Amino acid sequence: MENKVVVHLKNGKIHKGVTQDFDPSREEFYLLPAEGGGIPMKIVLEGMKAMFYVRDYIGNRHFNASRGHAGALENARKVILRFNDGEELWGTKEDISDEGPGFFFYPTDREDNNIRIFVIRSSLSGMEIVD
């Protein structure tokens, strides 16, 4: 399945595109640039901050996601993520395990352009479990 994603790297670069081969257990995957016709680029997980699965590439710069967990599923762990670059996200994650390079995170604001986010653990300065 093709996924529309925005990859944020730890060095601050951002790449938009689609991926069909992402697997969190592998060290790398390929991103086909959204600009069209581009050559697939290799993305190494350890170089990523996070990969955002998005509804569209445009997004809304003026959108402010709600700070809270009102839209959270009952069985999900409510968390606040703090990234090394100062960004903070509120949402949920299903697994609190420390295994693997990262985990999937789900924004609680249903109006958010981000559907889910694969977060690289080493890009976090902290994670607060709310419940």
N, C-alpha and C positions, 0 to 999 in steps of 0.2 A: 504494500500500500504506500502511496506517495503522501508524504507529510510536508505541509508548508511550514517552514521553520525560520527563525532568526537566531543565528549563533553569535553569542557575545564571547569574545576571547578575553583572557586575562590581561592582554596587552592593550585593551581598549578598542580593538578593531571589531567591526560588526559585519557579518555576512548573511544575506538573505538568500533563500533558495528552497529546494526540495531535497528530501532524502528518502531512499527506499531501503537502505541497508543498516540503519542505526540499530545497534544492539549494545545495551549497557555493559555487557560482559566482555565486549571487545575493546581494544585500546584505541581504535580509530574507525572512521566511517567516511563516506563520500557525500559531498554536498554539490548539487547541480545549481549553479547561480541562477537567481530569479531573473536576471537581466536577459536570459534566453540565449540559447546557442553556445553558452560558455562551456569550457572544459571543466569536468568535475574536479573539485578541489578536495584533497585529503584533509580531514580535521582530526587532530589527535585530542582525545578526551582530556588529558592532563593540561593542555593549553587552553581549554575552555573555562569560562566562568559558568555559563549555563546555556542551554538550548531551549528557546521559547517556541512552542507549537502554537501558531497563531491562526486567527480567523482570516485575516488579510494582512498584507505587508504595509498598508498605509497607517493603520492604527489611529490613535487620537492623542496628540501631544497634550491636549488640555484635559484629558480624562484623569481624574484622581481616584484611584481605587479606594474603596472603603476600608478603613482600618477597623477590623473586627472580624468576627467569624459567624455572622448571622446566616450566611448561605452554606455553612459547612454541613457535610453529611454527619449523621449521628455517630457512626462507627469510626470515623477518621480522626486522627490525632491533629489537634489544632496547634499550629506553630507560627512563630514569627522568625523569619530568616533575616540575618544581618550579614551582608557581603563585605568583603575586605575593602571594596571601593565606596562603602557608605550606603549603598542601596538597601532598602528594607522592604520585605514582602510579607504579607499576611495571607495565610491559607492553611491547607491541610496536607498531610502525607500519611500514607497507609502504613508504612513500615518505619519504625524508629531504629532499626538495626544499623550498626556502623559498618556493615560489610559493603564491599564494592566501592568504586570511585565516586558514585553519586546516587541520587534517588529522584523519583518523580514527586513533584509538588503541584498542588492544584489551588489556584487562586479562589478565594471564597466569593469574590464579587463577580456575579454572573454577567455583568456588563463589560468585564475586562476583555480585551482583545486576545489575551493569552488563554489558551484552553488548558494547557498543562506546561510544566517546565521541568526539564531534566537539569538538576543542580549538581555541580561538581563540589564535593565536600571541601576540598582544599581552597575553594574560592570564598568560603564562609568564615567570618570572624566570630559568629555565634548563632545559636539556634535556641529559641525559648519555647518550651512546651507549655501551652496555655492551660490545658485542662487537667 
